[in-house]
Amino acid sequence: MDLFLQRLFDGLTNGSTYALIAVAMVLIYKATTLINFAQGEQALLGAFVVLQLWNWGLPMWVAVIIGMIFSAFLAALLERTFIRRFDPADHLPLVIITLGLFLVLNAIAAVVWRYDPLSFPQLFPHGSALTVGNARLSWYSIFAFGSCILVLFLLHILLTRTKIGLAFRAVSSNLESSRLCGIKVGSTLQFGWALAAAAGTLGASIYAANPVLQIEPSIMLRALIFSITAAALGGLDSLWGALVGGLTIGFVQSVLVQYIPFIPNEMTLTTTVIVLLVVLTLRPSGFLGTKSVERV
């Protein structure tokens, strides 16, 4: 029982960080039905900026906020320079561009910070906050989950109570009708990219601050794969679905590998993808995604 609880606690830790990055994926998908494959590398650059600012002496959370702002401005610039010139309905060139941005941003991180693993500063208190038997829930896990809930709550307020948030929801619902109503679609989509990048940078910073990890240019590839899987599992157009999907992926990683003897640790990614395929076969829209209805 203690081992099972410990695995659940570990799943909460990983799942919360996957959920934050999945939220960033969902924000862009809601508006453009595009999966941004460069999301992880945008978040990676933001996390490296956070590390650099901390090394220069800034308080940790001040560095995180500045890193989120930097990432938001970078995403807005990338959207204006590379994304907006293409038709949002034509996904192939946009997918190719995001894959190209993935490679370019990763190369920039490698040139500036090299591939030497670096210790990321701790964002949260050390030690265990709760002990149940021999299972320990760390402060890191609690704050990671709390950060995810806080981000989702703030996004809910932003998207339902502000003018730019309502415009974003309108564009997400029907891009052409929004344009006819006078909404500045380009600026609204740019806002979505910036918002997603900021959320992704927070997720990457929390992910890199895991005591068992060190930050280097390839750290976000695995997290990106799990985050895309989490977004698809929860529903690509559902922010709260990203949380459900992220936690599901975290628990699958921790619990199934422990209790199914023929699944080695090296097959956690394969196991996760199999779970995704099973869920999407039974429910193509994901756990909380909107079912598509086609009129004929």
N, C-alpha and C positions, 0 to 999 in steps of 0.2 A: 504493500500500500504506500509506504514511504517513497519507494522508487517511482511508482505511478504518479504520485503528487509532484515529485521533483521533475519528472518529464513534462507534466502539465505546466509547471512554472517555467521551465525552459522554453516550452512552446509559446507561452505568453510573451516572453522576451523577444524571440525571433519574429513571431507573428505581428507584434506591434510595429516593428520597423518595416516589415514588408508592407503592412497596411498603409503606413504613411507614404511610401513611394507609390503604392497602388492608387492612393487618393490623387496623386499628381497625374498618373496615367488616365484616371477616370475624368478628371477635369478637362483634359484636352479631348478625350474621346467624346464626351458629352456634346462638345461644341462642333467637332469636325469629323467624328467617326473615324479618327486616325489614331493609330497606336504610335506614339513617339518613342522610337527605339533609342533616341539620344537622351532620354530622360535621366537615365542612370549616370551618364557622363556629365550632364549639366549639374546634377546633384553632387557628383564627385568633385568637380571644380569648386563648387561652393564650399564643400567640406575642407578642401585644401586651403582655400582662402581663410576659413575659420582657424585652421591650424596655424597658418602663417601669422595671422593677426594676434593669436594667443602667444606665439613665440616672440612677437614684438612687444609684448607686455600688456595687451588689452585684457580686461576681465573676460572670462570664458563666455558668459551669456551675451555680453556686448559684442564679442567676436561672432557669435552665432547669428545675432540679428543683422550685423553688417554683412555677413556671408550670405544670408537670405536675400538681402537687398541687392547685393552684387549679382547673385544668381538670377533674380527677377529681371534686372536691367539687361543682363546677358541674353536671357530668353526672349525678352521683348525685341532686342536688336536682331536676334536670329530669325524671329518670326517676321519682322519687317523686311529683312534682307533676303531671306531664302524662301520662306513659306508663302507669304502673301501674294507673290506674283503668279502662283499657280491656282487653278480652279480647285476649290475644296472637294468637289465631287470626283475629281480625277486622282485617285489614291496612289497609283503606281509611282509617279514621279515624286510624290511627297514621301512615300516610304523609302525610296532610294535616297532622297535628301537626308532624312533622319538617320539612315544607316551611315551615310557619308559624314554627317555631323558627329555621330558616335565615334567614328575612327579619328576624326580631326581633333575632337575635344580630348579623347584619350591620349592622343599623341602629344598634345599641348601639356597635359598633366605629366606625362612621362619625361618630356624635355625639361620642364621646370623643376619637378620634384623627384625625378629619377624613379627607379623601381625598388629602391631600398625601403623596406618597411619602416614606418615611423609610428611612434607611440602617440595616440590621440589623447588629449587631456580628458579627464573624467568630468562628465557633465553633472553627475548625481552623486550623492553620498555613498561611501563605501559600506560594505557589510550587509547583513541580513536584516530586513525589516520585520519578517514574520517567520517563525519556525513552527512547523507542524510535524511532530515526531522528529524524524531525521531529515525531512524535506525543508529546504530554506528558500524563501522568496526574497530576492534581493531588492534593495532600493532602486537599482537600475531597472529591474523589471517593472516595478510599480510606476516609476516616473516615465518610462518609455510608453507604457499603456496609457497613463494619464495624459501625456503629451498628445497621443493619437486622438483620444476623446476630446481634448481641448481644441485641437485643430479642426476636427469635424464639427464641433459646436460653433466655433467662430465662422467657419465656412457656411454653415446653415444660416447664421445671422446675416452674414454678408450677402448671400444669394437671395435671401427672402426679405430683407429689410432695407436694402440700399438701392439706389437708382442704377448703378453700374452692375450690381448683382442681378437685378430684374432684367436688365438688358442682356446679360449673359445667358440667363435662362431662356429668354425669348429667342436669341440666336441659336441656342441649343435645341429648341423645339422646332423652329422653322427658319432657316437662314434667309431664304428669299423673301418671305413675308416680313421678316424683321427689317430687311433693307427697304422694302416698300413703305414701311411705317416710319422711316426716317432714322432708324438706329444705325449708328456708325459701326458697321459689322467688322471692318478691319481693326479698329481700335478696341472693340470688345473682345475679339479673338486674341489680340495682343495682350490684353489684360488677363485672359485665361492662361496664356502661356507663362506670363510672369508669375501669376498666382501659383501655378503648378510647379514652377521651378523653385519658388520659395518653400513650398511644402516639401518638395523633394530634397532640398538642401537640409532642412531640419531632420528629415528621415535619415539622410546619409550621415549627418553629424552624430545622431544617436546610434546608428549602426556602427560607425567607426569607433565610438566611445565604449563599445562592448569590451570589458576587460580581457577577453580572450582573443581579441582581434588587434591588428595593426593596419594602418591605412597605407595603401600603395595603389598605383594606377589601375590595377586589375580587380580591386576589391569589390567594385559595384557590379561586375558582370553577373556573378551568381545571384546577387540580391535583385538585379533587374529581372532575371528570368523568373525568380520566385514571385516578384511583385506583379509582373505581367500575368502570371498564372493566378495570383490572388485576385487581381482585378477581373479576369475572365470568370473565375469561380464565383465571385460575389455578384457579378453583373457589371458589365463595362460602362453602364450609364448610372450606376448607383454608388454614391459616396459612402453610405453606410455599408453597402455590399462589399466595398473594399476592405473595411474593417473585418467583416465576417470572413471574407476570403483569406485575408492575411492571417487571422487567428487559426483558421482551418489548416492552412499550409504549415504554420508553426507547429500545431499539434500533430499533424501527420508526420512531419519530420521527426519530432521527438518521440512520439508514442509508438507509431507503427514499427519503426526501425528497432525499437527496444523489445517489442513483444512478438514480432514475427521473425523467427530465427533465420529464415533463409533470405532475409533482406539485409545485406551489409550496409554499413554507413556510407559507402561509396555510391549506393544506389538511391540516395534520398531524392535526388532530382528526378530519376526515372519513376520512382514511386509517386511523387507529387504529380507528375504529368499523367500517370495512369488514373489517379483520383480525379484529375481535371477532366479527362476524357469520359470517365464514367458519369460524372455529374452533368457535363454538357450533353451527353447522349440522352440522359433522362430529362434534363431541363436546359435546353439550349441557351436560354437567357440568363443562366446563372441563378444563384440563390435569391437575389433581390432585384435582378434586372427586369426591365420592362419588356413584356412580350410584344414582339412586332406583329402588327396586323396589316395585311395587304388587301386593299380593296380591288375587286375585279369587276 
